[in-house]
Amino acid sequence: MDLSAINPLLFVAGFLVAATPLIFAAIGELVVEKSGTLNLGVEGMMITGAICGFATAVETGSPLLGFAAAAVGGAALSLLFAFLTQITLANQVASGLALTLFGLGLSALLGQSYVGIKPPRLPDINFGPLADIPVIGPILFTHDVILYLGIILVAATWAVLKFTRAGLILRAVGESHDAAHALGYKVVRIRTLAIMFGGACAGIGGAYISLIRVPQWTEGMTAGIGWIALALVVFASWKPWRLLLGAYLFGGITQLQLNLQGAGVAIPVEYLAMSPYVITIIVLVVLSRHKGGAPACLGRTFHASS
Amino acid sequence: MTDTPLLKLSGLTKAYPGVIANDDVSLSIAPGEVHALLGENGAGKSTLVKMIYGLVKPDAGTMQMFGAAFAPDEPRAARTAGVGMVFQHFSLFDALTVAENIALGMENAPKLNTLSQQIRDVSETYGLPLSPDRVVGDLSAGERQRVEIIRCLLQDPKLLIMDEPTSVLTPQEVEILFKTLRKLSVEGTAILYISHKLEEIRSLCDSATVLRLGKVVGHCTPSQTSARDMAEMMVGKLLQTPTRANKTPGEVVLSLQELSANSPSDFGMPLRNISVEVRAGEVLGIGGVAGNGQDELLAALSGEMLTAPGMVHFKGRDVGLLGPTPRRAMGILSAPEERLGHAAAPDMSLTENAMLTAALREKLEHRGILNWGRARSFAQKIIETFDVRTPGPSNAARSLSGGNLQKFVIGREVLQRPELLVVNQPTWGVDASAAAAIRQALLDLAENGAALVIISQDLDELMEISDRFAALNEGRLSEPRPTQGLNVEEIGLMMGGAHGMEVAHV
């Protein structure tokens, strides 16, 4: 075992990358749940985004177009969920599970001819001299644009929910759809938009795995990140900054266990591989001991009966 | 008052599948007028105000505001035109603050700081104390209503609609509300006021429109019309005062001996040393201010809350350790106060709700197999006997109006031929004629030999139907006294007890 083989700078830079898919998927789901809808289809939307982004990037040669396609793909799949739950008033839990199964199958079908191909690489942003700052430079200023977009998205979500009227309306719909309807707000429209936003975010998160983190296409490559995102939203008590912390914790341990595996630590690989999931959940459960924060109408079907 | 009415409705009609909610309704309201809208449950009052507020579109008819056509297609348009509405079930968001709640109900809400200042100003002007930073979930019913009223007032409404505003308020809060409404009326704001409480309408309103089955059946001036006459206009027939035959009570059915029990709820009231006997054919009325052990007493009698042995006896048998099902089998039935969620499962049909409490006594099940046919006809029987207004027994309990569901819940127990019936608030939120019918059914039950324990906040009701009266105070029950000859001061003393003296010390 040789722990000195672990480069701390590469380690930190690596866990920022590992956390990014989770940040996208979770912040999207946070907005969805704030509107009062529980979409368990995050995993399905991520994997669909992963293949849509991968295929588009390979065909066009542009990774950015790939990410755009991933957002469109995720949002399109989420529209199916919106139709089922908001229009036909189907059960949200069942619809979400179905969406995940459907997304996994659909992506496997779409991705048949893309196995083993290398996608075009998204270049890192050139920060010029900033990247040369010791320690901070290699950690913070050697990443691609999508990673920074994820952090900005968390900040923006926090600000919109807290300071804007649109955010207030979104929260109100999640708290009491009946009261919001009585005041004349379009509950179904607002929720549908939130669901599409969640789908687009999940799609980008999925594409980040297939285009940057791995980067290649294999079936089922999201490997449960969507489920972790769902748990993260709950354990972060629907708070964006806490969600960011949880994502970094998960990313950090993922990266650490990979490095430990590389360094040949005498722990069975299976335990190391499960450690990010276990530790993240334990920490977040402890953090969220004080219950509350859940939107009161989460998961409840809204029907505008007069 | 000007000659142009503030709001004029002509020929408004709205039909839902199977029922005409409003049929050719016309009325007009002048600026500053306090106009009452009267009617039984299901007479179409709510539908009418929803049309004015833009939540429902009329099928036919027109509305005019200050002589100009007024046809709001959504609440936003109605609010812009100067209509404000305070809902019967408050349209508030528990997790948000007062200021955020108010901002949600406004067009072009100002920044939160500015808004908070406006809220403070308005609440001071109208004597409605309210802090803008508090979370609505922590407020009392009266304070929540203030949030709604202030939300309306901030938009300078010309017409304020209030749907049963006093049903959740204490008498003191009602006083504050009425002062505010009178002040608004003097300033020229018209108020459309919906209530069941006829005495309130007589003291507050300038004019009244009476609806029955969706049609306008009359107008009157409340201050010059007696409550009884108004009630009869609403019902369309002469009201019958419940009658009871004087019978000598039979054997002891229920006997409580030093009943003491802690409340299952953290904020509940423990029962303390309650001893009382109720005989067959007798009605024991229990009064008292809400929260003095009413819910706990009902739970101890129905079997939801078990008590130590030797405290609760039914026909000489100790039942303190038996749960609700064996007690029901023996003939101890009960109807709790909270209709939705306690007495009835909101999303289940009336048939299913009938099955839930009547399976045993009406033999709706046989060795664990449910007989839905019998349950359905039992539900149908309740609906017919108690005049429950609903399209049929397959409708969800939630879809019934409060009064109709109350009739169903009481009827369900009465028709199971109880030997002991315990009811909490039998006629809460029920209109005059339905209340009379429920009281009559309870009296008929007593006449046929059942023992009844009626818990109620309505003293007039208790005086009308009970043979003996006792009051709950801090979990203790006063010595029961014969109702006949009992006067108000004596009742007050029974209700106050030591509680009143404690208040006097402070």
Interface residues (C-beta under 8 A of the other chain):
Chain A: R165 L168 I169 R171 A172 E175 S176 D178 A179 A180 A182 L183 G184 Y185 P295 A296 S305 S306
Chain B: T47 K50 G54 L55 V56 E74 P75 R76 R79 F87 F90 S91 L92 F93 D94 A95 L96 E100 A103 L104 G105 A109 S399
